[in-house]
Amino acid sequence: MSNLAAVFAVFLRLGLTSFGGPIAHLGYFRDEFVERRRWIGDRTYGELVALCQFLPGPASSQVGFAIGLRRAGLAGAVAAFAAFTLPSAALMVWAASGIGAVTGTIATGVVDGLKVVAVAVVAHAVWGMARSLAPDRPRGTIAITAAVGVALVGGPFAQLGAIALGALAGILWLGEGSPDSDDAADADALPSASTRIGVAALVILTGLLVASPIAARVTGDGSLALFDAFLRSGVLVFGGGHVVLPLLESAVVGPGWVDAETFLAGYGAAQALPGPLFAFSAYLGALASVGPGGVAGAMIALVAIFLPGFLLLLGALPVWAVVRRWSRARGLVRGASAAVVGILGAALYDPVFTTSVTRVDQFALALVCFGLLTLWRCPAWVVVILGAGVGATTAALING
């Protein structure tokens, strides 16, 4: 199998099985690409997560895009995005048609079981990344401080602040340290785009941000208006996931393109699906009263909301590839990566644990799934199937 085909196949499977939201996706990615396939090293993975958290856009999808880029170039990046997003986007269009509602006791139990699996997956990722990225007292302290700060303050800007402060602490505290044993081996694994591609990506994004609102207003074309609304939402969101919801509500409910009740119904459906929450945009594009509607409207909204994050990542990677080689940047990378561990640790508690584990049997299932991932090294998809089955069985027993 070629690299491109492998990228598409693996991300398609992840798109079908990665439940639990963006933080859980990062756990699934680490399990698949760092531990099982070794397509990328743990330190570089931590750097990518930190960089994508800093950039606007869907952070977990940006990480997947970068891994596809590393493995099979720009075609691999597009393949990773398409395969990871296609299942949830197709299901959201199906939901928009009114026949995709997930109802019933068994269906609810499956969703509850999958949410518990997400707890185990995120815990596994935090455990593994802590061992690699925060193995000593200074970096452990940075990770704990970041976790405490994000847990107490909350929100995407708290995450950005934690990474920035972690990077600063790394420069001041870790900058003079010797390289870690695998720094050099992992350095070449950083996904990269040429400077020409990076500049072109930023020029294209700037041109779109300037031209799309003007074109939409001058022509009065609904498709252009739809594209512009979702493009602006994609460029303004940090951290991805649920952070995009108020922006989307303002973009489509505010002008009356989608009513509030329909918007909330789609959001509820999106919670039960695998893959990126940004796929919710496909549902909104399919139902919007402007533009072509249906599949064509879904595609316009989907491309528009993801495009800014990917173009910004292509522009940032060449710069980061240069900066990370500076002697003082070693501490910055270590500190920022340790802060990412803390951010994931805080997210493990809220929202992952608090919204998924409300009964003792769910806590027991989370422990079993965590043991299967860490001690028995079971593939994540096996644990997903187990969690869904146990959730459905438990729901049937409780309500039967």
Secondary structure by P-SEA (a helix, b strand, c coil): ccaaaaaaaaaaaaaacccccaaaaaaaaaaccccccccccaaaaaaaaaaaaaccccaaaaaaaaaaaacccaaaaaaaaaaacaaaaaaaaaaaacccccccaaaaaaaaaaaaaaaaaaaaaaaaaaacccccaaaaaaaaaaaaaaaacccaaaaaaaaaaaaaaaaaccccccccccccccccccccccaaaaaaaaaaaaaaaacaaaaaaaaccaaaaaaaaaaaaaaccccccccaaaaaaaaccccccccaaaaaaaaaaaaacccccccaaaaaaaccccccccaaaaaaaaaaaaaaaaaaaaaaaaaaaaaaacccaaaaaaaaaaaaaaaaaaaaaacccccccccaaaaaaaaaaaaaaccccccaaaaaaaaaaaaaaaaaaaac
